Amino acid sequence: MSRLDTSGDDYLARREAMLAKLAELDTEQAKAVAGGGEKYVERHRRRGKLLARERIELLIDPDSAFLELSPLAGWGSDFPVGASVVTGIGVIEGVECVLSANDPTVRGGASNPWTLRKTLRAADIALRNRLPLVNLVESGGADLPTQKEIFIPGGRMFRDLTRLSAAGIPTIALVFGNSTAGGAYVPGMSDHVVMVRERAKVFLGGPPLVKMATGEESDDESLGGAEMHARVSGLADYLAADEHDALRIGRQIVRGLNWRKLGVPPRAVRDPLYDEDELLGIVPEDLKIPFDPREVIARIVDGSVFDEFKPLYGGSLVTGWARLHGYPVGILANARGVLFSEEAQKAAQFIQLAGQARTPLVFLQNTTGYMVGKEYEQGGIIKHGAMMINAVSNSTVPHITIVMGASYGAGNYGMCGRAYDPRFLFAWPSAKSAVMGPAQLAGVLSIVGRSAAEARGQVYDEEGDAAMRRMVEAQIEAESLPFFLSGRLYDDGVIDPRDTRTVLGLCLSAVNNAPAPEPAGFGVFRM
């Protein structure tokens, strides 16, 4: 039963604050959608070409969802928001696939360091969740001024393609334009290759480089054109008449895969009893103020039915079982931020029970970390926190994490942050993540500086200390915000809270392409 007062002043203030954050999110995501800007978009259209998102829209099934991943990649860097590539999960001929589409309106689709990270993340999602990977290729290769950050780690992109194929996961390349230098290995290492006549150009070295290296005179078509690769080299499996034909052939290839999901099929779906719109008014603007995550759970799970585990023990962490879009899930949600020994032990037992039942886990983060202080250290908070982190680390079921509010300290680890390889991790616009809160971090530095001055017999500079604290607090606040973290791919995207149920449903459907995981190899330790 929900106790949320949707007419109260607190709720309305929280809702307004969240709507303001969502307006900022829309502005930043619009930059990624705009690509290289009006000038380059128009030039691309004049050449008779489709935009990256148009190619995706025509490739996936009509009226089906497309879960875009990392749309803010590169935010706050010297590179355009979106990192010149669009990645996500879409349904083609009824098959969930990972799609990766170069955006040629952004510096010719050249790959910068954030493009590489985003592309590698997409390949990782395809491999771990057994999803066919479709590359929509049109790229000028590496952004040469930043080659030092791309060349060596970039080899993993080609390694991933071969590992996907070796794992029986199909890889498909639809080549619409340039695919040069290292980029030529994308079609070269894909299982299925489609090239567009008179548009696709695939070669290790273009005519200028060949001239410099060998003295040979050549042209684009004879060196790496689609017609040549279809008739002479054999690299192209299909020669498409135009872009629409390439997308048609791509759908035909996926249809012929005879793909089937190996995981758990969903049961009947029941809508929550409460309106998803009410999720906007749950998280306070000040994350030091706790909120009840049961109100979130009631608005995202089927029928708002939540079977709570150990409700009277370890009250700062809510654990329990539910169904979401018909899929069984175990949920761990922070209730009062701080994790004590009881919460850590409760979490460890619950995670192991989920492993026994092969049930995916959903982590709803709002934590300031594990409790500190003499009493808690003597009570074993380190070993109990380690127990929880151990359970998370060695759990074999899929994990999906949503950062709703605070994600500080080792609480980020225990609640399955990015370092613990959740299958998917998304953040709300209200999320913040850092080693600790800005005021606490600045205060620690102040205490250390004051102690050092006293040890040297010096008078402490109070004015300088105040300036340092202001500077550090501002820096940590900026670096803990969701746009900053999403720009560095520490999550898979910042989402509207109202989309949480849909996003989780798409993720659960995706993870069930893979077979149910094997158990961790040990029974449940009662804590």
Secondary structure, DSSP 8 states (H G I E B T S, - for coil): -----TTSHHHHHHHHHHHHHHHHHHHHHHHHHTTT-HHHHHHHHHTT---HHHHHHHHS-TT--EEEE-TTTTTTSSS-TTTTEEEEEEEETTEEEEEEEE-TTTGGG-B-HHHHHHHHHHHHHHHHHT--EEEEEEE--B-GGGHHHHHHHHHHHHHHHHHHHHTT--EEEEEEEEEEGGGGHHHHT-SEEEEETTT-EEESS-HHHHHHHH-----HHHHHBHHHIIIII---SEEESSHHHHHHHHHHHHHTT-----S---------SS-GGGGGGTS-SSTTS---HHHHHTTTSGGG--EEESTTSSTTEEEEEEEETTEEEEEEEESSSEE-HHHHHHHHHHHHHHHHTT--EEEEEEE-EE--SHHHHHTTHHHHHHHHHHHHHH--S-EEEEEEEEEETTHHHHTT-GGG--SEEEE-TT-EEESS-HHHHHHHHHHHHHHHHHHTT----HHHHHHHHHHHHHHHHHHTSHHHHHHTTSSS-B--GGGHHHHHHHHHHHHTTS------SS-----
